[in-house]
Structures are given as structure tokens and as C-alpha cells.
Amino acid sequence: MAQVLEFKLPDLGEGLTEAEIVRWLVDVGDVVAIDQPVVEVETAKAMVEVPCPYGGVVTARFGEEGTELPVGAPLLTVAVGAAEAVPAGAPAPAPGAERDAGAAVSSEYSGNVLVGYGTAGPAARRRRIRPQSPAVAHPTPTAAAGPAPTARTATPTAQVPAAPAPAVPAAGSGGPVPVISPLVRKLARDRGLDLREVRGSGPEGLILRADVDRALAARETPVATAVAAAPAAVPAAAATAPAGERIPLRGLRGAVADKLSRSRTEIPDATCWVDADATELMAARTAMNAAGGPKISLLALLARICAHALSRFPELNSTVDTAAREIVRLPGVHLGFAAQTPRGLVVPVVRDAGTRTAESLTEEFARLTESARQGTLTPADLTGGTFTLNNYGVFGVDGSTPIINHPEAAMLGVGRIIPKPWVHQGELAVRQVVQLSLTFDHRVCDGGTAGGFLRYVADCVEQPAVLLRTV
């Protein structure tokens, strides 16, 4: 006999606490196989196809496309073994046989790992299914005609009695607050909002960010009684709200906003810059590519220069532990690079960039760039960076003062390389000139170290042979 199992939004790793449903890959009534992708979600870091660890018939989906769900919220329910027909007139199972059969089908699950989570076998006992909310769950299709099902042949969802709505802690109560997102807690704490006074709209009364936003908006606007008593004030109050299109700061855009705001709040950054003659570097790249073999990208050569510069100035390959008031110098160079995609700005990370050749760096940059464009980067591809290389010259600009990618300590920016008048060997000539800028955390070093790093990078750009002394 079929057993209905509930599949919840899994932990997608790297501290992600919520995801937005982008596209359902299955409908209610579809038969799914073990580990078949059933929904595509967008986290704060990447687009992820979530596979279902159970095989069977989809009986319900929770959440429409565009809905944001917290980790642990129900995604769908699957009737395991529902595809096996029960012969008409079959004898009733012996007492306890149904429980044994349920235990048998419950072993049909995957042990695979998606991104930072592992599936596990369901509990031996049958699980009770939460009543579906008409607003978010697709009800299981019923037959158009035919006799009413008996209690033995009814679907499991029909057997479960409706449970009362989950209780939400009353205002001022000392019970646990139903919220799991640290971002929601921080938002409420920063704005002085008591979460015990907020009624959650998520599963089982879970408090979502939208609930906190509504509570904050209600607190900052006149109460309904005041509006009713003074209807003439309504137009004036409405006029204070800015007009125009409102775009929610969520998903990737919201994560970028939070991270940049944190960087500006916590990091006392400073920027220095210098112009460099990149003619010799461009000529060296042309000669390397003309010699045959895999093509070498300019970004790979700049990455090699960054890695060598960080080995000479390790202060910039570090992070600050604010709780311990310590600077942590990191042993390896994991180089992030800014990539603009249709979904927004992402920073993929090249692992162990300091030990890679120019060919290996070129290949890895190409792989990560293509994954970024396709939206298939994993959280592991987007975390763990120790230094960022930002080639904003592709946008046709010369200089910038970028915001440091928290919790890193520095970022090197590279502008466009264009012909400019330049004094070369005592004479005025047209050379390929680039502007380099370094934004750094002033807590990890002073201007002398930052200037020394930037000057060494400029020297390597102007005379690539400088690198031969460090190889």
C-alpha cells in the first residue's frame, strides 16, 4: 500500500537559510524516480535543481513559482508505491501487514548528497502529513467519476484528519520564537522589533522576512483607528510613499545588497591607484599564444601576477576576526573574480590560484565563467575566496573604487587597456596603458604595504620578466 512521504527543502549548504522557487519540474500526479530533479530554486548564491530522494507519485506541491521558502519547509509529498495497483477483490491485509509494508516502501530513498546535505531514511513509523493549505498547495487530483473510495483504498492524505492551525507564540510569551533565518533575526534586532509580537505566515507559523517587513511598516505608519478618525489625512500620508516600480531585494540581488552593506559598515577601506604601461604584457601574451598550445587569457596572466604579489605582501591575503580582534593571514590564495551575469554580479573562486599555471588558470576561468552565465555555479564555487580580481575594463571604464568582497581584505581593479601617449625610454610614444586600483582594509595594513603591492603589480605588468625572478 502506498505511503505518503514529505520532502522538505533541504539544507543547501554554506549557511543558506531560504530559497525562491523558480520553476517546478513536476506536476501533481506525475511519477518521479529517485533522485529526479523536481524543482529549480534560486538561493542567494546560485540556481540549484533539487532532486527528490523518493520515488513515487507526486501528491501535492507546496509553494507557487516566485514563492520564497525557508530551509525545512515542505516542498512536496510523494506517494511511494502508489503506482502499484491493488487487484480488485483482494483480501484485506492481516493486522500489522500495512505497517510492515509501509516500513518496506519507506526504505526506497536516496542516500545521495546535493550540496551540503545528505538524505536519510524515513522514520520506521508512518508520518502524519500536514493538511494542505489551499493558498499554496496543489490538491491531489480526484477521479471524475466512480464510487467513493473506501477507507482502505483512500489516499493517505484523505486518511489524515485535519489538524488545528499551528499555534504562534503570543506577544510577550517566553516560548521559543518560530524563526530560523539569522537574517530575519538580525533585521528585527537592528530595528528594535520583538519577534514575539510578529505572527508568522510560513509553515507552522514560521516567521519570514516578509512578516518582519510588514510588522515594521505597520509600526511606522498611523494605526487604523487614527486613519478612520481622520480620513482627510489619508491622501497626505499616501503622498509620502515614493512612487514608481518596487523590486524586492531578495535572492541574489538581496544577498549582494546585504554583503555590500556589511562590507561598508565593517571595513574601513581605502583605495590607491596607478597607471601602468601594459604594452609588454600584451606582447608577451601574443607571443605565448603564437607558440601553439592552449590559448592564454589576459585574466590568467593578471591572476598570476596577483598570486606572486600576494606571496610578497601576505598582509593582503587575510581576513579580520572581529570577535577575537585578530588578523588571520590565510595560507593559500583562492582568487575570486567578478563576473556579470543575467542574474546579477557573482564572484566565482579559483581554488589554489597561487599554484596554478597560466594554462590551468585560463581553463578554470573559462569553466567558472560559463557556469556563471548558465546559472549553474554551486555554493562551493562562490565561497572561500581570499582576494578578488575585478576586471571592470570590460565595461569600457578606466578606474573604480570597488567595495571589498567581505570578509576579504583587498581587491585589485583593472581598467580598460587603451592606446595613450606615454613617455617610453625618454621619448613620447603611443603605448597600451591601463589603470590599476587597489582597495584594501586599512586594519590589515597601512598605505606603505598597499602601495608596495600595487607598485609590484604595475612593475610586472610593465615588465613581465620580473616574474622570472620569483618562479
C-alpha positions as CSV (number, residue, x, y, z in Angstrom):
1,M,0.0,0.0,0.0
2,A,1.2,3.5,-0.8
3,Q,2.9,5.6,1.8
4,V,3.0,9.4,1.5
5,L,6.3,10.9,2.3
6,E,7.0,14.5,2.8
7,F,10.1,16.0,1.1
8,K,11.3,19.3,2.7
9,L,13.5,22.0,1.3
10,P,17.0,20.6,2.2
11,D,19.9,22.5,3.6
12,L,21.7,23.7,0.5
13,G,25.0,24.4,2.4
14,E,27.1,27.4,3.2
15,G,24.7,28.9,5.7
16,L,21.8,29.4,3.2
17,T,18.5,29.6,5.1
18,E,16.0,30.2,2.3
19,A,15.4,29.8,-1.4
20,E,12.9,31.0,-4.0
21,I,11.0,28.6,-6.2
22,V,11.9,29.5,-9.8
23,R,10.3,26.6,-11.7
24,W,8.6,23.4,-10.9
25,L,9.8,20.5,-12.9
26,V,7.0,18.1,-12.0
27,D,3.2,18.4,-11.6
28,V,0.8,16.8,-9.1
29,G,0.1,13.3,-10.4
30,D,3.5,12.9,-12.1
31,V,5.5,9.8,-11.4
32,V,9.1,10.7,-10.2
33,A,12.1,8.5,-9.9
34,I,14.6,8.5,-7.0
35,D,17.0,11.5,-7.3
36,Q,15.0,13.0,-10.2
37,P,15.1,16.9,-10.1
38,V,11.7,18.1,-9.1
39,V,12.1,21.9,-8.6
40,E,14.6,24.6,-9.6
41,V,15.3,27.1,-6.8
42,E,17.3,30.3,-6.6
43,T,19.4,30.8,-3.5
44,A,21.4,33.8,-2.5
45,K,24.3,32.2,-4.3
46,A,23.2,30.1,-7.3
47,M,20.4,28.4,-9.2
48,V,20.0,24.8,-8.0
49,E,17.9,21.9,-9.2
50,V,16.7,20.0,-6.2
51,P,16.4,16.2,-6.6
52,C,13.8,14.2,-4.7
53,P,15.2,11.3,-2.6
54,Y,11.9,9.3,-3.0
55,G,10.4,7.6,-6.0
56,G,6.6,7.5,-6.5
57,V,3.6,9.8,-7.4
58,V,3.6,13.5,-6.6
59,T,0.5,14.1,-4.5
60,A,1.0,17.8,-3.5
61,R,3.3,20.7,-4.2
62,F,3.8,23.5,-1.6
63,G,4.6,26.9,-2.9
64,E,3.9,28.6,-6.3
65,E,6.7,29.8,-8.6
66,G,8.2,33.0,-7.1
67,T,7.5,31.9,-3.5
68,E,10.4,32.1,-1.0
69,L,10.6,29.2,1.3
70,P,12.9,28.7,4.4
71,V,15.0,25.6,4.7
72,G,13.0,22.8,6.2
73,A,9.7,23.9,4.8
74,P,7.7,21.3,2.8
75,L,8.3,21.2,-0.9
76,L,6.1,18.3,-2.0
77,T,4.7,15.0,-0.9
78,V,5.3,11.7,-2.8
79,A,3.2,8.5,-2.5
80,V,5.8,5.8,-2.5
81,G,4.4,2.6,-4.1
82,A,1.3,4.3,-5.4
83,A,2.0,3.2,-8.9
84,E,1.4,-0.5,-7.9
85,A,-2.2,-1.3,-8.5
86,V,-4.2,-3.3,-5.9
87,P,-6.2,-6.1,-7.5
88,A,-9.9,-5.9,-7.2
89,G,-11.4,-8.1,-4.5
90,A,-8.0,-8.7,-2.9
91,P,-8.3,-10.0,0.7
92,A,-7.7,-7.5,3.4
93,P,-4.2,-7.5,4.8
94,A,-3.6,-9.1,8.1
95,P,-3.2,-6.9,11.2
96,G,0.2,-5.2,11.1
97,A,0.8,-6.1,7.5
98,E,0.1,-2.5,6.4
99,R,2.7,-1.2,8.9
100,D,5.2,-3.7,7.6
101,A,4.5,-2.8,4.0
102,G,4.9,0.9,4.9
103,A,8.2,0.1,6.5
104,A,9.3,-1.7,3.4
105,V,8.5,1.0,0.9
106,S,10.0,3.7,3.2
107,S,13.4,2.2,2.5
108,E,13.1,3.5,-1.1
109,Y,15.1,6.6,-0.7
110,S,18.4,8.0,-2.0
111,G,21.5,8.4,0.1
112,N,23.0,10.9,-2.3
113,V,24.2,14.4,-1.3
114,L,23.1,17.5,-3.1
115,V,25.0,20.5,-1.8
116,G,25.9,20.1,1.9
117,Y,23.1,17.8,2.9
118,G,22.5,14.1,2.9
119,T,19.2,12.3,2.7
120,A,18.4,9.8,5.3
121,G,15.9,7.0,5.6
122,P,12.4,8.0,6.8
123,A,11.4,7.0,10.3
124,A,10.1,3.5,10.8
125,R,6.7,4.7,11.8
126,R,4.3,6.3,9.4
127,R,4.5,10.1,9.2
128,R,1.5,12.3,9.5
129,I,1.0,14.7,6.7
130,R,0.3,18.3,7.4
131,P,-3.1,19.5,6.0
132,Q,-2.6,21.3,2.7
133,S,-3.2,25.0,2.6
134,P,-5.4,25.8,-0.5
135,A,-3.4,29.0,-1.0
136,V,-0.1,27.3,-1.5
137,A,-0.6,23.5,-2.1
138,H,-1.9,21.8,-5.2
139,P,-4.6,19.3,-4.1
140,T,-4.3,15.7,-5.2
141,P,-6.4,15.1,-8.3
142,T,-9.5,13.1,-7.7
143,A,-11.3,10.8,-10.1
144,A,-14.0,12.4,-12.2
145,A,-16.5,9.6,-11.7
146,G,-16.8,6.4,-9.8
147,P,-17.8,5.1,-6.4
148,A,-16.4,6.8,-3.4
149,P,-13.2,5.2,-2.1
150,T,-13.3,3.0,0.9
151,A,-11.3,3.7,4.0
152,R,-8.7,1.1,2.9
153,T,-8.3,2.4,-0.7
154,A,-8.4,6.1,0.1
155,T,-5.2,8.1,-0.4
156,P,-3.1,8.7,2.7
157,T,-3.9,12.4,2.6
158,A,-7.6,11.6,2.9
159,Q,-6.9,9.4,5.9
160,V,-5.2,12.1,8.0
161,P,-7.7,14.2,10.0
162,A,-7.3,17.9,9.7
163,A,-5.1,19.3,12.4
164,P,-5.6,22.6,14.0
165,A,-3.6,25.5,12.8
166,P,-0.1,25.7,14.5
167,A,-0.1,28.0,17.4
168,V,2.1,31.1,17.2
169,P,3.6,32.3,20.5
170,A,1.6,35.1,21.9
171,A,3.1,38.6,22.3
172,G,5.3,38.8,25.3
173,S,5.3,35.0,25.8
174,G,8.5,33.3,27.0
175,G,8.2,30.4,24.5
176,P,10.5,29.8,21.5
177,V,10.2,32.3,18.6
178,P,9.4,30.4,15.3
179,V,12.2,31.8,13.1
180,I,15.2,30.1,11.7
181,S,16.7,32.7,9.4
182,P,19.6,34.6,11.0
183,L,19.0,37.5,8.6
184,V,15.4,37.8,9.9
185,R,16.6,37.8,13.5
186,K,19.3,40.4,12.7
187,L,16.8,42.7,10.9
188,A,14.4,42.6,13.8
189,R,17.2,43.1,16.3
190,D,18.6,46.1,14.4
191,R,15.2,47.7,14.1
192,G,14.2,47.0,17.7
193,L,11.3,44.7,16.8
194,D,10.3,42.0,19.3
195,L,9.8,38.8,17.2
196,R,7.3,37.5,19.8
197,E,4.9,40.2,18.6
198,V,5.1,39.0,15.0
199,R,2.7,36.4,13.6
200,G,4.4,34.2,11.0
201,S,2.9,33.3,7.7
202,G,5.2,30.4,7.0
203,P,4.7,26.7,7.6
204,E,3.7,26.1,11.2
205,G,3.7,29.8,11.9
206,L,7.3,30.3,10.8
207,I,8.3,33.9,10.8
208,L,9.6,35.0,7.4
209,R,11.3,38.2,6.3
210,A,8.1,39.5,4.7
211,D,6.4,39.2,8.1
212,V,9.1,41.3,9.7
213,D,8.9,43.9,6.9
214,R,5.1,44.1,7.3
215,A,5.4,44.5,11.1
216,L,8.0,47.3,10.7
217,A,5.8,49.0,8.1
218,A,2.8,48.8,10.4
219,R,4.8,50.2,13.3
220,E,6.0,53.2,11.3
221,T,2.5,54.1,9.8
222,P,-0.5,55.5,11.6
223,V,-2.8,52.9,13.2
224,A,-6.1,52.1,11.6
225,T,-8.1,53.9,14.2
226,A,-6.3,57.1,13.7
227,V,-6.9,56.8,9.9
228,A,-10.6,56.2,10.5
229,A,-10.9,59.1,12.8
230,A,-9.1,61.5,10.4
231,P,-10.0,60.4,6.8
232,A,-8.7,63.7,5.4
233,A,-5.1,62.8,6.4
234,V,-5.1,59.7,4.2
235,P,-4.1,61.4,1.0
236,A,-1.3,63.3,2.7
237,A,0.0,60.1,4.2
238,A,-0.2,58.2,0.9
239,A,1.6,61.0,-0.8
240,T,4.7,60.4,1.3
241,A,5.2,57.0,-0.2
242,P,7.6,57.2,-3.1
243,A,6.0,56.4,-6.5
244,G,7.5,54.0,-9.0
245,E,8.2,50.3,-9.5
246,R,9.1,48.4,-6.4
247,I,11.6,45.5,-6.8
248,P,12.0,43.2,-3.8
249,L,15.6,42.9,-2.6
250,R,15.7,39.1,-2.4
251,G,17.5,36.2,-3.9
252,L,20.9,37.1,-5.5
253,R,20.2,40.8,-5.5
254,G,19.3,40.8,-1.8
255,A,22.4,38.8,-0.9
256,V,24.6,41.2,-2.8
257,A,22.9,44.2,-1.1
258,D,23.4,42.6,2.3
259,K,27.0,41.7,1.7
260,L,28.0,45.1,0.3
261,S,26.2,46.9,3.1
262,R,28.1,44.8,5.6
263,S,31.4,45.5,3.9
264,R,30.8,49.2,4.0
265,T,29.7,49.0,7.6
266,E,32.5,46.9,9.0
267,I,35.6,47.5,6.8
268,P,37.5,50.8,6.9
269,D,38.6,50.7,3.3
270,A,41.0,52.9,1.3
271,T,41.9,53.0,-2.4
272,C,45.2,53.8,-4.2
273,W,45.8,53.6,-8.0
274,V,48.5,53.9,-10.6
275,D,48.7,53.9,-14.4
276,A,50.9,51.2,-16.0
277,D,52.3,50.6,-19.5
278,A,50.8,47.2,-20.4
279,T,52.4,47.1,-23.9
280,E,55.0,44.4,-22.9
281,L,52.4,42.3,-21.2
282,M,50.2,42.3,-24.2
283,A,53.1,41.4,-26.4
284,A,54.1,38.6,-24.1
285,R,50.6,37.1,-24.3
286,T,50.6,37.4,-28.1
287,A,53.9,35.5,-28.3
288,M,52.7,32.8,-25.9
289,N,49.6,32.2,-27.9
290,A,51.6,32.2,-31.2
291,A,53.8,29.4,-29.9
292,G,51.0,26.9,-30.0
293,G,49.1,25.0,-27.3
294,P,46.2,26.2,-25.3
295,K,45.4,29.9,-25.6
296,I,46.3,32.1,-22.5
297,S,43.8,34.7,-21.4
298,L,44.8,38.1,-20.2
299,L,42.9,37.5,-16.9
300,A,45.0,34.4,-16.3
301,L,48.2,36.5,-16.6
302,L,46.9,39.1,-14.2
303,A,45.9,36.3,-11.8
304,R,49.5,35.0,-11.9
305,I,50.7,38.5,-11.1
306,C,48.3,38.8,-8.2
307,A,49.3,35.5,-6.8
308,H,53.0,36.4,-6.9
309,A,52.3,39.8,-5.4
310,L,50.4,38.3,-2.5
311,S,53.3,36.0,-1.8
312,R,55.4,39.1,-1.2
313,F,52.7,41.0,0.6
314,P,50.7,38.4,2.6
315,E,49.0,41.0,4.7
316,L,46.6,41.5,1.9
317,N,45.7,37.8,1.7
318,S,44.0,37.8,5.1
319,T,40.8,38.5,7.0
320,V,39.9,40.1,10.3
321,D,38.3,38.2,13.1
322,T,36.4,41.0,14.7
323,A,35.3,38.9,17.7
324,A,38.8,37.9,18.6
325,R,40.3,41.2,17.4
326,E,42.9,39.3,15.3
327,I,44.2,39.5,11.8
328,V,44.2,36.0,10.2
329,R,46.7,35.6,7.4
330,L,45.5,32.8,5.1
331,P,47.9,30.1,3.9
332,G,46.5,29.7,0.3
333,V,45.4,32.1,-2.4
334,H,41.9,31.4,-3.5
335,L,41.3,34.1,-6.1
336,G,37.8,35.4,-6.7
337,F,36.9,37.3,-9.9
338,A,33.9,39.5,-10.5
339,A,31.6,38.2,-13.2
340,Q,28.5,40.0,-14.5
341,T,25.6,37.6,-15.4
342,P,22.0,38.0,-16.4
343,R,21.1,37.2,-12.7
344,G,23.5,39.9,-11.4
345,L,27.0,40.2,-10.1
346,V,28.7,37.0,-8.8
347,V,32.2,36.3,-7.7
348,P,33.4,32.7,-8.6
349,V,36.5,31.5,-6.8
350,V,39.5,29.8,-8.4
351,R,41.0,27.5,-5.8
352,D,44.7,27.5,-5.1
353,A,45.4,30.1,-7.8
354,G,49.0,30.6,-6.5
355,T,49.9,27.0,-7.5
356,R,48.3,27.0,-11.0
357,T,49.9,27.6,-14.3
358,A,48.7,30.2,-16.8
359,E,47.0,27.4,-18.8
360,S,45.3,26.0,-15.8
361,L,44.1,29.4,-14.7
362,T,42.7,30.1,-18.2
363,E,40.8,26.8,-18.2
364,E,39.3,27.4,-14.8
365,F,38.3,31.0,-15.5
366,A,36.5,29.7,-18.7
367,R,34.7,27.0,-16.8
368,L,33.5,29.2,-14.0
369,T,32.5,32.0,-16.3
370,E,30.4,29.6,-18.4
371,S,28.8,28.2,-15.3
372,A,28.1,31.7,-14.0
373,R,26.3,32.6,-17.3
374,Q,24.3,29.4,-17.2
375,G,23.4,29.9,-13.5
376,T,24.8,26.5,-12.5
377,L,27.5,27.7,-10.1
378,T,27.4,25.8,-6.8
379,P,27.8,27.4,-3.4
380,A,31.2,25.9,-3.2
381,D,32.2,27.8,-6.4
382,L,31.2,31.1,-4.8
383,T,32.7,30.9,-1.4
384,G,36.1,30.7,0.3
385,G,37.8,33.5,-1.7
386,T,40.8,35.3,-0.1
387,F,41.4,38.0,-2.7
388,T,39.3,39.4,-5.6
389,L,40.4,40.4,-9.1
390,N,37.9,42.8,-10.7
391,N,38.4,43.4,-14.4
392,Y,35.9,46.3,-14.9
393,G,37.8,47.3,-18.0
394,V,35.3,45.1,-19.9
395,F,32.7,47.8,-19.3
396,G,34.9,50.4,-21.0
397,V,35.9,52.3,-17.9
398,D,39.3,53.3,-16.7
399,G,39.0,53.4,-12.9
400,S,36.9,52.5,-9.9
401,T,36.8,52.4,-6.1
402,P,35.1,49.0,-5.6
403,I,33.7,47.7,-2.4
404,I,35.7,44.9,-0.8
405,N,34.2,41.4,-1.0
406,H,33.6,40.8,2.7
407,P,35.3,39.2,4.6
408,E,38.4,39.6,2.3
409,A,40.9,42.3,2.9
410,A,41.6,43.7,-0.6
411,M,40.5,43.8,-4.2
412,L,42.6,44.7,-7.3
413,G,40.7,46.5,-10.0
414,V,41.9,46.6,-13.7
415,G,40.6,49.2,-16.1
416,R,40.5,49.1,-19.9
417,I,43.8,48.8,-21.8
418,I,43.8,51.5,-24.5
419,P,46.4,53.4,-26.6
420,K,47.6,56.5,-24.8
421,P,50.6,58.9,-25.1
422,W,53.3,57.7,-22.8
423,V,57.0,58.6,-22.2
424,H,58.9,55.4,-23.1
425,Q,62.7,55.3,-22.9
426,G,62.8,59.1,-22.8
427,E,60.6,59.7,-25.8
428,L,56.9,60.3,-26.3
429,A,55.2,57.2,-27.7
430,V,51.8,55.6,-28.0
431,R,51.6,52.7,-25.6
432,Q,48.9,50.4,-24.2
433,V,48.1,51.9,-20.9
434,V,45.9,50.5,-18.0
435,Q,44.9,51.9,-14.7
436,L,45.2,49.7,-11.7
437,S,43.5,50.3,-8.4
438,L,43.7,48.6,-5.1
439,T,41.0,48.9,-2.4
440,F,42.2,47.5,0.9
441,D,41.2,47.0,4.5
442,H,43.2,49.6,6.4
443,R,43.0,47.4,9.5
444,V,45.3,44.7,8.0
445,C,48.0,47.1,6.7
446,D,49.0,50.7,6.1
447,G,49.4,52.6,2.9
448,G,53.1,51.6,2.6
449,T,52.2,47.9,2.2
450,A,49.3,48.6,-0.1
451,G,51.4,50.9,-2.2
452,G,54.2,48.3,-2.3
453,F,51.8,45.6,-3.5
454,L,50.3,47.9,-6.2
455,R,53.7,49.0,-7.4
456,Y,54.9,45.4,-7.7
457,V,51.8,44.5,-9.7
458,A,52.4,47.5,-12.0
459,D,56.1,46.5,-12.5
460,C,55.1,43.0,-13.5
461,V,52.5,44.5,-16.0
462,E,55.2,46.8,-17.5
463,Q,58.0,44.2,-17.4
464,P,56.6,40.6,-17.3
465,A,60.2,39.3,-17.0
466,V,60.1,40.5,-13.3
467,L,58.1,37.3,-12.6
468,L,61.0,35.2,-13.7
469,R,62.9,36.1,-10.5
470,T,60.1,34.6,-8.4
471,V,59.5,31.4,-10.3
